């Protein structure tokens, strides 16, 4: 229940932060900053945005990362291809994992879908093994819904 409350708080804080802003990059930058600083045990969070058959690095927080990932590569690519959340409790046991930070031990990748079209993915890493679960998936999806809501 504590995790659900933490995400509900982040959703409200994100709504306030994004109020009136229509630019996607500005909205995405504030979204990753809020997640990075608002959730415990996170060492990298960012967007990879679909450009053709590649996922190109967008706004992020954490160590420098690979700037381009093929949709056919990694957990990021798999989440995009399958349009489904991918959770790796132990990234070292996943041959598909593309390491950006050697300290990462767990990863969750959530696809971003707007009006039926894949926009990209939200990628979150943790130094804590098995850090992510269904509560994180639900919470991150809710944050993405707020990101994609444009003001009237």
QUIQUI-V599543 format. One line per field, one symbol per residue. burial: 1 if it has 9 or more other ideal C-beta (glycine too) atoms within 8 Angstrom, else 0. A space follows every 10 residues. Layout:
burial->???
This chain:
burial->0011011011 1011100100 1000001111 1111110110 0111111111 0001111111 1100100011 1011111111 0000111101 1001011101 1001111111 1100000111 1111110000 1100111111 1111011100 00
